[in-house]
Amino acid sequence: MQIAKVCGTVVSTHKSKTLTGVKLLLVQFLDADGKVLPNYEVAGDTVGAGINEWVLITRGSAARKETGHGERPVDAMVVGIIDTVTSGSDMLYSKKEAERMY
C-alpha cells in the first residue's frame, strides 16, 4: 500500500460498463516525510474519500480484490482514509487538524 493525498475527482461519462458506479479520484503520492511526490494516479474509491484527505492506496491485482471489483479494469483503489500518520515522535498528518485548516 501507499499513502496519497486526494487532489481531485475524475468524471468520465463514456467508459467501460464495468466502471459504472465507481467513484474515481485523482490522487498524488506522498513520501515518508509527508511531502507530495510528482506521481499522480487515478484510483477507484470504495470508502468515500474527499478532497485533501490522506488515503491508503492499493495497486495492481490487489486493487481488484475488493469485493465486487474482480472484473473491473482498475489498477489502483482507495481502501482507507487515514486518521493520523506518525514517524518516530513526529506527527506527519492528523485528519482532525487538517479539517480545522479548511
Backbone as CSV, one residue per row, in Angstrom:
resi,resn,N_x,N_y,N_z,CA_x,CA_y,CA_z,C_x,C_y,C_z
1,MET,0.847,-1.184,0.000,0.000,0.000,0.000,0.883,1.234,0.000
2,GLN,0.297,2.327,-0.469,0.979,3.603,-0.488,0.065,4.670,0.100
3,ILE,0.696,5.733,0.597,-0.057,6.869,1.112,-0.145,7.916,0.015
4,ALA,-1.344,8.472,-0.149,-1.553,9.508,-1.157,-2.518,10.550,-0.607
5,LYS,-2.540,11.693,-1.265,-3.465,12.771,-0.928,-4.451,12.927,-2.079
6,VAL,-5.725,13.004,-1.752,-6.746,13.202,-2.783,-6.693,14.654,-3.236
7,CYS,-6.464,14.858,-4.523,-6.361,16.230,-5.022,-7.441,16.574,-6.038
8,GLY,-8.294,15.629,-6.369,-9.368,15.936,-7.306,-10.224,14.731,-7.619
9,THR,-11.203,14.961,-8.458,-12.080,13.889,-8.920,-11.950,13.766,-10.428
10,VAL,-12.300,12.616,-10.934,-12.287,12.367,-12.372,-13.690,11.934,-12.771
11,VAL,-14.264,12.628,-13.750,-15.598,12.286,-14.238,-15.455,11.815,-15.675
12,SER,-16.031,10.658,-15.954,-15.985,10.085,-17.296,-17.361,9.525,-17.621
13,THR,-18.059,10.192,-18.525,-19.401,9.716,-18.875,-19.349,8.554,-19.860
14,HIS,-18.293,8.463,-20.645,-18.116,7.357,-21.589,-16.973,6.491,-21.085
15,LYS,-17.313,5.297,-20.584,-16.307,4.412,-20.006,-16.805,2.977,-20.096
16,SER,-15.949,2.064,-19.731,-16.321,0.651,-19.678,-17.533,0.479,-18.775
17,LYS,-18.462,-0.365,-19.199,-19.666,-0.603,-18.394,-19.325,-1.128,-17.001
18,THR,-18.204,-1.823,-16.878,-17.823,-2.359,-15.567,-17.398,-1.262,-14.590
19,LEU,-17.154,-0.062,-15.097,-16.779,1.056,-14.222,-17.978,1.908,-13.811
20,THR,-19.152,1.576,-14.288,-20.351,2.320,-13.904,-20.529,2.263,-12.396
21,GLY,-20.713,3.416,-11.795,-20.918,3.496,-10.350,-19.657,3.582,-9.524
22,VAL,-18.495,3.530,-10.168,-17.235,3.635,-9.438,-16.810,5.101,-9.388
23,LYS,-16.661,5.634,-8.177,-16.157,6.994,-7.993,-14.656,6.980,-8.292
24,LEU,-14.202,7.918,-9.116,-12.791,7.987,-9.489,-12.167,9.235,-8.876
25,LEU,-11.008,9.069,-8.267,-10.300,10.172,-7.625,-8.920,10.343,-8.225
26,LEU,-8.468,11.591,-8.306,-7.094,11.896,-8.687,-6.306,12.002,-7.393
27,VAL,-5.292,11.148,-7.244,-4.503,11.138,-6.018,-3.038,11.413,-6.346
28,GLN,-2.347,12.051,-5.393,-0.920,12.333,-5.536,-0.198,11.623,-4.397
29,PHE,0.802,10.833,-4.744,1.517,10.049,-3.748,2.379,10.927,-2.850
30,LEU,2.616,10.447,-1.618,3.408,11.168,-0.623,4.626,10.344,-0.242
31,ASP,5.719,11.030,0.126,6.905,10.305,0.582,6.824,10.042,2.083
32,ALA,7.861,9.459,2.660,7.868,9.083,4.075,7.812,10.281,5.014
33,ASP,8.099,11.479,4.496,8.023,12.700,5.300,6.709,13.442,5.096
34,GLY,5.806,12.870,4.301,4.521,13.512,4.040,4.568,14.567,2.957
35,LYS,5.654,14.635,2.215,5.790,15.608,1.128,5.245,14.998,-0.160
36,VAL,4.563,15.826,-0.943,3.969,15.320,-2.175,5.042,14.965,-3.192
37,LEU,4.816,13.877,-3.891,5.685,13.426,-4.975,5.057,13.851,-6.299
38,PRO,5.809,13.864,-7.371,5.239,14.278,-8.659,4.312,13.227,-9.278
39,ASN,4.212,12.055,-8.680,3.429,10.955,-9.242,1.944,11.099,-8.920
40,TYR,1.125,11.035,-9.961,-0.333,11.070,-9.829,-0.908,9.750,-10.295
41,GLU,-2.101,9.443,-9.834,-2.790,8.224,-10.265,-4.288,8.484,-10.173
42,VAL,-5.040,7.840,-11.034,-6.494,7.826,-10.893,-6.828,6.527,-10.175
43,ALA,-7.581,6.633,-9.082,-7.905,5.457,-8.274,-9.402,5.368,-8.063
44,GLY,-9.928,4.158,-8.078,-11.311,3.936,-7.694,-11.434,4.137,-6.187
45,ASP,-12.601,4.540,-5.740,-12.798,4.832,-4.317,-13.908,3.962,-3.747
46,THR,-13.578,3.163,-2.734,-14.575,2.302,-2.100,-14.971,2.788,-0.716
47,VAL,-14.324,3.874,-0.251,-14.528,4.289,1.140,-15.106,5.696,1.292
48,GLY,-15.334,6.414,0.205,-15.932,7.746,0.289,-14.961,8.840,0.660
49,ALA,-13.738,8.771,0.171,-12.721,9.783,0.473,-13.051,11.106,-0.205
50,GLY,-12.537,12.183,0.375,-12.786,13.519,-0.163,-11.500,14.271,-0.451
51,ILE,-11.651,15.420,-1.084,-10.525,16.273,-1.448,-9.697,16.609,-0.202
52,ASN,-8.381,16.588,-0.357,-7.368,16.908,0.662,-7.191,15.842,1.738
53,GLU,-7.969,14.767,1.712,-7.758,13.707,2.692,-6.565,12.845,2.292
54,TRP,-5.859,12.341,3.292,-4.806,11.363,3.062,-5.458,9.985,3.070
55,VAL,-5.048,9.155,2.115,-5.684,7.854,1.941,-4.650,6.754,1.735
56,LEU,-5.106,5.511,1.931,-4.302,4.338,1.620,-4.707,3.843,0.239
57,ILE,-3.718,3.621,-0.600,-3.939,3.156,-1.968,-3.342,1.766,-2.109
58,THR,-4.091,0.858,-2.684,-3.544,-0.435,-3.072,-3.541,-0.463,-4.596
59,ARG,-2.507,-1.092,-5.165,-2.339,-1.061,-6.619,-2.188,-2.469,-7.180
60,GLY,-2.343,-2.545,-8.483,-2.167,-3.818,-9.173,-3.317,-4.770,-8.914
61,SER,-3.017,-6.060,-8.923,-4.080,-7.056,-8.759,-4.748,-6.955,-7.398
62,ALA,-4.055,-6.436,-6.392,-4.657,-6.268,-5.057,-5.813,-5.274,-5.098
63,ALA,-5.781,-4.335,-6.029,-6.856,-3.344,-6.139,-8.169,-3.998,-6.555
64,ARG,-8.088,-5.097,-7.263,-9.296,-5.779,-7.722,-9.813,-6.804,-6.719
65,LYS,-9.107,-7.017,-5.654,-9.524,-7.988,-4.630,-10.690,-7.473,-3.803
66,GLU,-10.904,-6.152,-3.805,-12.033,-5.578,-3.067,-13.320,-6.201,-3.579
67,THR,-14.213,-6.577,-2.688,-15.453,-7.250,-3.041,-16.188,-6.537,-4.173
68,GLY,-16.500,-7.282,-5.218,-17.276,-6.740,-6.327,-16.469,-6.043,-7.400
69,HIS,-15.149,-6.028,-7.285,-14.335,-5.312,-8.266,-13.459,-6.237,-9.105
70,GLY,-13.659,-7.543,-8.990,-12.817,-8.507,-9.683,-12.803,-8.380,-11.191
71,GLU,-13.895,-7.929,-11.780,-13.978,-7.817,-13.229,-13.733,-6.396,-13.729
72,ARG,-13.469,-5.481,-12.830,-13.288,-4.081,-13.229,-11.835,-3.801,-13.579
73,PRO,-11.607,-3.014,-14.640,-10.239,-2.715,-15.069,-9.609,-1.592,-14.242
74,VAL,-9.464,-1.823,-12.937,-8.846,-0.814,-12.075,-7.454,-1.282,-11.676
75,ASP,-6.522,-0.350,-11.619,-5.159,-0.661,-11.236,-4.805,-0.027,-9.901
76,ALA,-5.696,0.834,-9.388,-5.469,1.474,-8.089,-6.817,1.675,-7.416
77,MET,-6.846,1.462,-6.096,-8.087,1.581,-5.351,-7.799,2.235,-3.999
78,VAL,-8.641,3.206,-3.626,-8.565,3.787,-2.285,-9.251,2.794,-1.354
79,VAL,-8.503,2.309,-0.358,-9.057,1.300,0.547,-9.133,1.785,1.997
80,GLY,-8.672,2.993,2.259,-8.747,3.522,3.617,-8.538,5.019,3.647
81,ILE,-9.203,5.677,4.598,-8.997,7.100,4.859,-8.155,7.176,6.129
82,ILE,-7.051,7.895,6.061,-6.092,7.945,7.163,-6.527,8.964,8.215
83,ASP,-6.442,8.553,9.483,-6.717,9.456,10.603,-5.443,10.159,11.061
84,THR,-4.362,9.417,11.267,-3.083,10.017,11.671,-1.933,9.236,11.068
85,VAL,-0.812,9.928,10.891,0.445,9.304,10.493,1.528,9.899,11.383
86,THR,2.278,9.023,12.049,3.400,9.473,12.859,4.660,8.766,12.395
87,SER,5.780,9.444,12.577,7.089,8.869,12.282,7.973,9.194,13.477
88,GLY,8.325,8.161,14.227,9.039,8.404,15.484,8.118,9.169,16.415
89,SER,8.563,10.323,16.864,7.726,11.150,17.739,7.071,12.302,16.979
90,ASP,7.251,12.350,15.661,6.706,13.441,14.842,5.354,13.075,14.247
91,MET,4.390,13.968,14.401,3.082,13.805,13.770,3.188,14.377,12.361
92,LEU,3.061,13.514,11.355,3.130,13.961,9.967,1.774,14.439,9.468
93,TYR,0.710,13.810,9.976,-0.628,14.143,9.498,-1.651,13.790,10.559
94,SER,-2.614,14.672,10.720,-3.774,14.422,11.567,-4.993,14.922,10.810
95,LYS,-5.911,14.030,10.521,-7.122,14.419,9.803,-7.874,15.495,10.567
96,LYS,-7.910,15.351,11.875,-8.603,16.318,12.727,-8.001,17.718,12.570
97,GLU,-6.681,17.800,12.576,-6.008,19.098,12.408,-6.177,19.635,10.992
98,ALA,-6.126,18.750,10.005,-6.272,19.170,8.606,-7.669,19.751,8.366
99,GLU,-8.688,19.156,8.995,-10.064,19.653,8.814,-10.223,21.050,9.389
100,ARG,-9.483,21.370,10.423,-9.550,22.715,11.015,-8.998,23.768,10.079
101,MET,-8.086,23.362,9.193,-7.449,24.308,8.271,-8.348,24.671,7.110
102,TYR,-9.340,23.844,6.820,-10.174,24.073,5.639,-11.514,24.555,6.014
